[in-house]
Amino acid sequence: MTEIKFEIKETVGALSQSPKGWSKELNLISWNGKEPKFDLRDWAPEHEKMGKGVTLSVVELKVLKDLLNGMDL
């Protein structure tokens, strides 16, 4: 199995924390040395393990922001 390398360039913030101590975070991450993208996923304490997530470019994040702002919550 290929090792996935990542570097958290910026922590934007945490959305929630599970009873197991994992937190759902929005971060700016460089995956395998590539250009950083915004990333939303669950992380174990100290970022030693991660859950499945979604990565977004700046353009995609702006579109998501517009979609969320248009919702009646």
C-alpha positions in Angstrom: 0.0 0.0 0.0 1.4 3.4 -1.0 2.1 5.8 1.9 0.1 9.0 1.8 2.1 12.0 2.8 0.4 15.2 4.0 1.3 18.5 5.5 -1.3 20.7 7.2 -0.4 24.2 6.1 -3.2 25.9 7.9 -5.9 24.9 10.4 -9.1 26.7 9.6 -11.2 25.2 12.4 -13.0 22.3 13.9 -16.7 21.7 13.3 -17.3 19.0 15.9 -15.7 16.3 18.1 -16.9 12.7 18.4 -17.1 10.8 21.8 -14.0 8.9 20.6 -12.0 12.2 20.5 -11.9 12.5 16.7 -12.6 16.0 15.3 -14.1 17.1 12.0 -11.8 19.8 10.7 -11.4 22.1 7.8 -7.7 22.5 7.0 -5.5 23.6 4.1 -3.4 20.5 3.3 -0.7 19.6 0.8 -1.2 16.0 -0.2 1.9 14.2 -1.5 3.8 17.5 -2.0 1.1 18.9 -4.3 -0.5 22.4 -4.2 -2.5 22.7 -0.9 -6.3 22.3 -1.1 -9.0 22.8 1.5 -9.8 19.6 3.2 -12.8 18.5 5.3 -12.5 15.2 7.2 -12.4 13.5 10.6 -9.0 13.4 12.4 -7.8 11.3 15.3 -6.1 13.2 18.1 -2.6 14.4 17.1 -3.6 13.7 13.4 -2.1 10.2 13.5 -5.1 8.8 11.7 -7.7 10.2 9.4 -11.2 9.3 8.1 -12.6 9.8 4.6 -13.0 13.3 3.5 -13.3 15.8 0.7 -10.8 18.1 -0.8 -11.8 21.4 -2.4 -9.9 24.0 -4.5 -10.4 27.7 -3.7 -12.9 28.0 -6.5 -14.9 24.9 -5.3 -14.9 26.3 -1.7 -16.2 29.6 -2.9 -19.1 27.8 -4.8 -19.8 25.8 -1.6 -19.9 29.0 0.4 -22.4 30.5 -2.0 -24.6 27.4 -1.9 -24.5 27.4 1.9 -25.3 31.1 2.2 -28.3 30.5 -0.1 -29.8 27.8 2.1 -32.6 28.6 4.6 -31.3 26.9 7.7 
